Amino acid sequence: MITVGIDIGSVTAKAAVVQNGEILAVKIMRTGYNIKNVGEQLFEGIVSGLGLNPSDIHAVVATGYGRKSIAFAAQAVTEITCHAAGARYMNAEVRSVIDIGGQDSKVILLDETGRVRDFAMNDKCAAGTGRFLEVMARALEVDISEFGNLAQAATQPSAISSMCTVFAESEVISLIAKGESRENIIAGIHDAIAARVSSMAGRIRWTAPIMMSGGVARNSGVVAAIERKVGYPLIVSSNAQFTGAIGAALIAAA
């Protein structure tokens, strides 16, 4: 049985193809303006890339903020449920998941069977998300992919008191004007994100092992900052950014 999961996030759209519990392929695109179009492109691209036809697909499940725009999906499932399923697939021992996406962040608590026990979510603003990091990268004139390495060279992380994207950008610009190094500013940004995640997690009784999913998991600086803040190592899969899509594909096979 071959199934497809499509995760339409605010910044990127991801797809995963699973056959009998094995990941056959993953694919990512920028979401852009036309959600319906990007969903169709993702599906057609990943299926044809495997030499398959749409008729070979048993079922499609959509997730993410744009999930209801994927008309050809058999069902739309929340990203919380899909990230839980994807995390469980990657590591059955995981009990908590930190998902930092483009526009929101979540902490999800799982039971021993992988079901969602509780969750906390920040979906009111872009504070501490991938979009937040993109704004900071533009202000610092640094490619966001360099953040992790630059943070390692920091001598003293800068204090970033505001997590509002607009106000934090103003703080960063002021720090630049004062001659603060990029390395220290980036490390301060990471520490601010870690503090917000820790605060959000404080609303639920989370426990280790902890997995980090979402695109921000690729930022080693953020991962390290969260590890220092929560006092536990984070599990980061090579498919972290595709956790939701993989979970959706697995749900489609259930």
LINCOR-V331805 format. One record per pair of residues at least 6 apart in sequence whose C-alpha atoms are under 7 Angstrom apart, sorted by sequence separation. I is the first residue (numbers start at 1). GAP is how many residues later the second one is. D is the distance in Angstrom with one decimal. If there is no record, write none. Layout:
i->I gap->GAP d->D
i->I gap->GAP d->D
//
This chain:
i->7 gap->6 d->5.6
i->8 gap->6 d->6.4
i->17 gap->6 d->5.9
i->18 gap->6 d->5.5
i->47 gap->6 d->6.5
i->88 gap->6 d->6.5
i->99 gap->6 d->5.6
i->100 gap->6 d->6.5
i->110 gap->6 d->4.7
i->111 gap->6 d->6.0
i->126 gap->6 d->5.8
i->137 gap->6 d->6.2
i->162 gap->6 d->5.2
i->217 gap->6 d->6.4
i->227 gap->6 d->5.4
i->7 gap->7 d->5.0
i->17 gap->7 d->5.4
i->31 gap->7 d->6.3
i->47 gap->7 d->6.8
i->99 gap->7 d->5.1
i->109 gap->7 d->5.9
i->110 gap->7 d->5.3
i->137 gap->7 d->5.5
i->227 gap->7 d->6.4
i->6 gap->8 d->5.8
i->7 gap->8 d->6.2
i->17 gap->8 d->5.3
i->62 gap->8 d->6.6
i->68 gap->8 d->6.2
i->98 gap->8 d->5.9
i->99 gap->8 d->6.3
i->108 gap->8 d->6.9
i->109 gap->8 d->5.5
i->160 gap->8 d->6.8
i->6 gap->9 d->4.4
i->16 gap->9 d->5.7
i->17 gap->9 d->6.5
i->67 gap->9 d->5.7
i->98 gap->9 d->4.6
i->109 gap->9 d->5.1
i->5 gap->10 d->5.5
i->6 gap->10 d->6.7
i->16 gap->10 d->4.4
i->97 gap->10 d->5.6
i->98 gap->10 d->6.5
i->108 gap->10 d->6.1
i->109 gap->10 d->5.8
i->134 gap->10 d->6.6
i->4 gap->11 d->7.0
i->5 gap->11 d->5.2
i->15 gap->11 d->5.5
i->16 gap->11 d->6.6
i->62 gap->11 d->6.0
i->96 gap->11 d->7.0
i->97 gap->11 d->5.0
i->108 gap->11 d->4.3
i->160 gap->11 d->6.9
i->4 gap->12 d->5.6
i->5 gap->12 d->6.6
i->15 gap->12 d->5.2
i->61 gap->12 d->5.2
i->96 gap->12 d->5.5
i->97 gap->12 d->6.6
i->107 gap->12 d->5.5
i->108 gap->12 d->6.6
i->4 gap->13 d->4.6
i->14 gap->13 d->5.6
i->15 gap->13 d->6.5
i->60 gap->13 d->4.8
i->61 gap->13 d->5.8
i->62 gap->13 d->6.4
i->63 gap->13 d->5.7
i->96 gap->13 d->4.6
i->106 gap->13 d->7.0
i->107 gap->13 d->5.3
i->3 gap->14 d->5.8
i->4 gap->14 d->6.4
i->14 gap->14 d->4.4
i->60 gap->14 d->5.5
i->61 gap->14 d->5.3
i->62 gap->14 d->4.8
i->63 gap->14 d->5.2
i->64 gap->14 d->6.6
i->95 gap->14 d->5.9
i->96 gap->14 d->5.8
i->106 gap->14 d->5.7
i->107 gap->14 d->6.5
i->2 gap->15 d->7.0
i->3 gap->15 d->5.4
i->13 gap->15 d->5.7
i->14 gap->15 d->6.5
i->59 gap->15 d->6.2
i->61 gap->15 d->5.9
i->62 gap->15 d->6.3
i->63 gap->15 d->5.6
i->64 gap->15 d->5.2
i->95 gap->15 d->4.8
i->106 gap->15 d->4.3
i->2 gap->16 d->5.7
i->3 gap->16 d->6.4
i->12 gap->16 d->6.8
i->13 gap->16 d->5.3
i->63 gap->16 d->5.4
i->95 gap->16 d->6.4
i->105 gap->16 d->5.9
i->106 gap->16 d->6.3
i->2 gap->17 d->4.4
i->12 gap->17 d->5.6
i->13 gap->17 d->5.9
i->105 gap->17 d->5.3
i->1 gap->18 d->5.5
i->2 gap->18 d->6.9
i->12 gap->18 d->4.3
i->13 gap->18 d->5.2
i->104 gap->18 d->5.6
i->105 gap->18 d->6.9
i->1 gap->19 d->5.9
i->11 gap->19 d->6.0
i->12 gap->19 d->4.7
i->27 gap->19 d->6.4
i->104 gap->19 d->4.8
i->217 gap->19 d->6.7
i->11 gap->20 d->5.4
i->10 gap->21 d->6.5
i->9 gap->22 d->6.9
i->104 gap->22 d->6.0
i->212 gap->22 d->6.3
i->8 gap->23 d->7.0
i->103 gap->23 d->4.9
i->211 gap->23 d->5.4
i->212 gap->23 d->6.2
i->213 gap->23 d->6.9
i->217 gap->23 d->6.5
i->105 gap->24 d->6.4
i->210 gap->24 d->5.3
i->211 gap->24 d->4.4
i->212 gap->24 d->5.5
i->104 gap->25 d->5.8
i->210 gap->25 d->6.1
i->211 gap->25 d->6.0
i->88 gap->26 d->5.7
i->103 gap->26 d->5.6
i->158 gap->26 d->5.3
i->214 gap->26 d->5.6
i->215 gap->26 d->4.7
i->15 gap->27 d->6.5
i->102 gap->27 d->5.5
i->103 gap->27 d->6.5
i->157 gap->27 d->4.4
i->158 gap->27 d->5.1
i->213 gap->27 d->4.6
i->214 gap->27 d->4.3
i->101 gap->28 d->5.8
i->102 gap->28 d->4.2
i->103 gap->28 d->6.0
i->156 gap->28 d->5.7
i->157 gap->28 d->6.2
i->160 gap->28 d->5.9
i->194 gap->28 d->7.0
i->213 gap->28 d->6.0
i->85 gap->29 d->6.8
i->100 gap->29 d->5.8
i->101 gap->29 d->5.7
i->102 gap->29 d->5.2
i->154 gap->29 d->4.7
i->155 gap->29 d->6.4
i->158 gap->29 d->6.9
i->159 gap->29 d->5.7
i->160 gap->29 d->6.4
i->214 gap->29 d->7.0
i->84 gap->30 d->6.6
i->139 gap->30 d->6.9
i->153 gap->30 d->6.0
i->154 gap->30 d->4.7
i->157 gap->30 d->4.9
i->158 gap->30 d->4.5
i->213 gap->30 d->6.3
i->35 gap->31 d->6.7
i->39 gap->31 d->6.3
i->84 gap->31 d->7.0
i->157 gap->31 d->4.5
i->190 gap->31 d->6.4
i->194 gap->31 d->5.7
i->198 gap->31 d->6.9
i->84 gap->32 d->6.7
i->151 gap->32 d->5.1
i->160 gap->32 d->6.3
i->190 gap->32 d->5.0
i->194 gap->32 d->4.5
i->198 gap->32 d->6.5
i->36 gap->33 d->5.6
i->132 gap->33 d->5.8
i->136 gap->33 d->6.2
i->150 gap->33 d->5.1
i->151 gap->33 d->6.8
i->154 gap->33 d->6.4
i->35 gap->34 d->6.6
i->36 gap->34 d->5.9
i->139 gap->34 d->6.8
i->191 gap->34 d->5.5
i->195 gap->34 d->6.8
i->81 gap->35 d->6.9
i->128 gap->35 d->6.8
i->151 gap->35 d->5.7
i->190 gap->35 d->6.0
i->194 gap->35 d->6.3
i->127 gap->36 d->5.4
i->151 gap->36 d->4.7
i->127 gap->37 d->5.5
i->127 gap->38 d->5.7
i->126 gap->39 d->6.7
i->147 gap->39 d->6.6
i->140 gap->42 d->6.9
i->3 gap->54 d->5.5
i->2 gap->55 d->5.3
i->3 gap->55 d->5.5
i->4 gap->55 d->6.5
i->5 gap->55 d->5.8
i->6 gap->55 d->6.4
i->7 gap->55 d->5.9
i->8 gap->55 d->6.3
i->9 gap->55 d->5.1
i->10 gap->55 d->6.7
i->2 gap->56 d->5.6
i->3 gap->56 d->5.1
i->4 gap->56 d->4.8
i->5 gap->56 d->5.1
i->6 gap->56 d->4.7
i->7 gap->56 d->4.7
i->8 gap->56 d->4.7
i->9 gap->56 d->5.7
i->1 gap->57 d->6.2
i->3 gap->57 d->5.9
i->4 gap->57 d->6.5
i->5 gap->57 d->5.9
i->6 gap->57 d->6.2
i->7 gap->57 d->5.0
i->8 gap->57 d->6.1
i->9 gap->57 d->6.5
i->8 gap->58 d->5.1
i->8 gap->59 d->6.0
i->7 gap->60 d->7.0
i->128 gap->65 d->4.9
i->151 gap->70 d->5.9
i->148 gap->71 d->5.4
i->147 gap->72 d->6.9
i->148 gap->72 d->4.8
i->148 gap->73 d->4.1
i->147 gap->74 d->6.7
i->120 gap->80 d->6.3
i->120 gap->81 d->6.7
i->120 gap->83 d->6.7
i->120 gap->84 d->6.9
i->119 gap->85 d->6.8
i->118 gap->86 d->6.9
i->130 gap->86 d->6.0
i->11 gap->91 d->5.4
i->10 gap->92 d->5.8
i->9 gap->93 d->7.0
i->10 gap->93 d->6.3
i->107 gap->94 d->6.0
i->109 gap->97 d->5.8
i->96 gap->110 d->6.0
i->96 gap->111 d->6.1
i->95 gap->112 d->6.2
i->96 gap->112 d->6.3
i->95 gap->113 d->5.9
i->96 gap->113 d->6.5
i->97 gap->113 d->5.6
i->98 gap->113 d->6.2
i->99 gap->113 d->5.8
i->100 gap->113 d->6.7
i->101 gap->113 d->5.1
i->94 gap->114 d->7.0
i->95 gap->114 d->5.6
i->96 gap->114 d->4.7
i->97 gap->114 d->4.8
i->98 gap->114 d->4.6
i->99 gap->114 d->4.7
i->100 gap->114 d->5.3
i->101 gap->114 d->5.9
i->94 gap->115 d->4.9
i->95 gap->115 d->6.2
i->96 gap->115 d->6.3
i->97 gap->115 d->5.7
i->98 gap->115 d->6.1
i->99 gap->115 d->5.3
i->100 gap->115 d->6.9
i->101 gap->115 d->6.5
i->93 gap->116 d->6.6
i->94 gap->116 d->5.8
i->97 gap->116 d->7.0
i->100 gap->116 d->5.8
i->94 gap->117 d->6.4
i->87 gap->156 d->6.4
i->86 gap->157 d->4.9
i->86 gap->158 d->6.0
i->83 gap->160 d->5.5
i->86 gap->160 d->5.4
i->83 gap->161 d->4.5
i->86 gap->161 d->3.8
i->82 gap->162 d->5.0
i->85 gap->162 d->4.6
i->83 gap->164 d->5.8
i->79 gap->165 d->6.1
i->82 gap->165 d->4.4
i->82 gap->166 d->5.2
i->63 gap->185 d->6.7
i->62 gap->186 d->6.5
i->61 gap->187 d->5.4
i->61 gap->188 d->6.2
i->60 gap->189 d->6.8
i->61 gap->191 d->5.5
i->60 gap->192 d->5.9
i->59 gap->193 d->5.7
i->14 gap->228 d->6.3
i->16 gap->229 d->5.4
i->15 gap->230 d->5.4
i->16 gap->230 d->5.4
i->14 gap->231 d->6.1
i->18 gap->231 d->6.1
i->17 gap->232 d->6.5
i->18 gap->232 d->6.9
i->16 gap->233 d->6.5
i->7 gap->237 d->6.1
i->7 gap->238 d->4.9
i->6 gap->239 d->5.1
i->5 gap->240 d->4.6
i->5 gap->241 d->6.0
i->6 gap->242 d->6.8
i->5 gap->243 d->4.4
i->5 gap->244 d->3.8
i->4 gap->245 d->4.6
i->3 gap->246 d->5.4
i->3 gap->249 d->6.0
i->3 gap->250 d->6.1
//
